[in-house]
Each structure stands twice: as C-alpha cells, then as structure tokens.
C-alpha cells in the first residue's frame, strides 16, 4: 500500500489547478492519477484560442493554457502517474488503480479530490431512429481525430446540437476542407457561447436552425444523409417540415455529462440536476475528505472558472489534511435553494463556521431571460439584486457571498436564488 | 445614421455591441463592458481580423500533430489562404510553444507559431 496525503483523480485543468493549490497550501505528499498519456486533459485537443482571459489576461489556445499549469506542476515537483486508470475508490479513501508498468496497486489517501471531468452525451441517449451506419461521431471525438490523430472523419457534415464543441468543430472541419451544411438545434436557443456562433458559424455562412432536430438517418454501411424536421414547443417533430440533407457524417454536440462512476461507487451523493456530487462550501462531498471540482462537479462554460474552483478545492483539501477543517463541528448550516429560473447551485450547503471570507456560488439558469434580476433572498429577505441584460442556459452565472454577510444572520436557514424578469 | 449590431468575440462574455455609423465613420459604440469591446467594434466595422488556429504534421515526435496559431490576428479574408499554406507543412520534433512554424503566412506579415510542446519520440 502506498500512503499519500492528497490523491487527485484526473490530470486535466481541474486536477492540475487543485494540485498546485494544495501544494502551495503546504501539502507535499500529492499524487495526480491521469489515464491519458499526457497531462492537460481535453485542453490538448481544444486547439482554438480564447482560453485564459480571466486567469492570465491574455487569449491562449487550449494546449497553451494547459501548459501554464503543467509547467507549474513540474516546477513544484508534484508527483503524477500517466496511463493510469483508477478502478475504484473505497469510502475509506483507498484508491485502486492500474497501469502497464506497476499493474494493480492501492493508495491510502487522507483526502481525495475528484477531478475526472465529463463525457459527451452519446447517440444512444438520443433515440434517433434509423440504422447504425459508420459516420456518426460525437463532436469531441471528431475534434480528437482531426486535432490529435490528424484524420478527417468526413467531407459533408451535418451537426446536431449547438454546444460549443459542435460550433468549434463546424469551423474546424470547414477550414480543413469539409462542407458543413447545417447545425440543427432542438432548443429555441443555442447551448453554445455567443461568440462561438459569431466566430464559427456566421464567419463561414454555416446555417443554424433552432427548434430543429434529426428525425431519420439514412445509410446502412455509411451515413448517406439525415432528415431534419422542425419541432414544436414540446420538442416534438412537426409533420410536413421534414427536409433531407445528404451528408457522409453526422456530428453530435448534445451535451456533457459529469463522469461520476467512481464517485457513485464510493457512496458520494449525486445531484440529479448537475449529475455531479452534492458539495458544501468547501467543495467537499458527503464523504469527509472527498472533494470535487471542475466538470465532474458540474459542467462549466469557461476553463478559467474550472481553475478557480479547483484551486479552492485544493486549498480546502490541504486544510482538511492539516486539520483546519473540523469534521464534526458543523454549527450553523445554511441550505442554498434554487428557485424559479435557477436550475441548481454549487455548493448546496454552507457551514458558516467553515466558510472562507468569500464564497462564489455558481449556478445555471433554465432558459434565456432578458433584462432580469438575479435575486438572492435570506429566509425571504431580499439581500442581493443583480441586474443582468441577458442570462442564458449556456453560460454559467455566479454570485459572491461573504462570511461577514452571513454572520449578520445568525438564524439563517435558507438562501434562495431566483431569476425575476423586469 | 446606420446602426450595426455586433457580438463582441474578445471573451466568452459575448457583449451585445451597438455601433452607430455615419458613412464610414464610427459615431458611437455602446454595449461593451470593457475597452476591448470598443476596440473590437471599431475594427470589426473597418478591418475584421481573426486569430487562426490549426495543426501541422510532425515527424519524429511523441505526437503526429502539433497545434499552431497565427501569433496575431490576420485579416478575415486571409483565413483560407492561411490554412491552405499550412496544408503540406511538416515539422521535426522537438517543438516548443512559441517556435515559429511558418514566417509571414499568406503574405500577412504574421508568423504562425506552435502552441504545444512536442518531445522527441524515444
């Protein structure tokens, strides 16, 4: 058995930032376990620019952003194992992992940071009728094929879903000589960032059809085309609106799902809305000393926020190992409750005695709201009102709470977040 | 007075910009939340530019592809020329972030640089 203060599961942006922060907060015994052959996670295939504006005040590509953290991990002498798959974590924080060099091995950790990221929603989750021909890829798979392996998955493309990866790939495939005929989005709004619609679709005259979906896939061996139809406000295809698009490839960009098999296996409570662990103000799960951050906790829009959140998780894990976070003495507990328009909050619970000076509460809204207020009520009393020009499901929102603010309400039980239209 | 509505692309905030123009002259820019938005709007209505990112083949490296970008943004109209000029480029490992891959791409005066470190394959 190997013994380690903090084991971090995943060497992507969340795992790297958590490790650096834990080290800077005084923990030397840290181990990152990464299943790929290099650190950096999905940033390595995100070759487009636009990362790091908040963190570094400059625009970086994904690999460059990752490198900033990888260099720090190396400079700080933080241990990591590549090509290493974690098989199981026990509720006693024994991590079972394997790789080709060491075989199967166990690590007893004092604290675990879950940073496994997320996975793309596959075709199987969509119930599209038709055969199962070659030529259907998730957008991220296509991204990996083009940017890392150097293959083009097809020449004539239709993309279902307007998530950011789908938009980015519409541009990427166009630049590589493919013809992207259409991006179809089931919802009446895009799930992607506005600037990706401008930069990736409008720049290349790629049409985006909102409230449309794929109702049939033609082709037995290889995709020959797809039928697109308009949908009504309940998402049901409208008869007579069907249109056939010939293509050899269908890319799916229909959402990301946090990858929590390991978390579930160890008994971590999962929020059905985020598909990520339920956490408190310290980003700690229901299991003492098990923390979560990044896309495994909830899907983020910007990697900058992943890094920020992961740094907090790393610091909190370090405090836990050093005994600063007192496990049992909870004291006053405040529940964060998402209300009309707000889908979820991270965290869901605040132990005021454990709260740092400032706390960022992140959340997503369920629909597009223009000219609205983000309202935060403390047991029914309106405390924060944030006017917003626009909020959208594709973009993460946050509010900041301070410990001083909460200490003024010693009997506080519930903080409610909601969107109110003007 | 002509009004152009743009979405700022400098960062993922995606501010909705309104540019009021009198012929070719920008009269007023609103909707931006930082200085970059103003600069972008000014540029987007006169000379739109983009950073172009792509990949080129690598020989002798731990990876077969290396990601690259134009060091600065280039005119929007030159994007395809830039990507075409990168089509058959092949570079030898090792490569460091910032290494120049192609100088003066498509006559823009801007260099294309590597955005990833590629080590030599042992």
Interface residues (C-beta under 8 A of the other chain):
Chain A: X44 X47 X48 X49 X50 X53 X54 X59 X60 X61 X62 X63 X64 X67 X146 X147 X148 X149 X150 X175 X176 X193 X194 X195 X197 X198 X199 X203 X301 X302 X389 X390 X395
Chain B: X6 X7 X8 X9 X10 X11 X12 X14 X16 X50 X51 X52 X53 X54 X55 X57 X63 X64 X65 X67 X68 X69 X76 X79 X80 X83 X97 X115 X116 X117
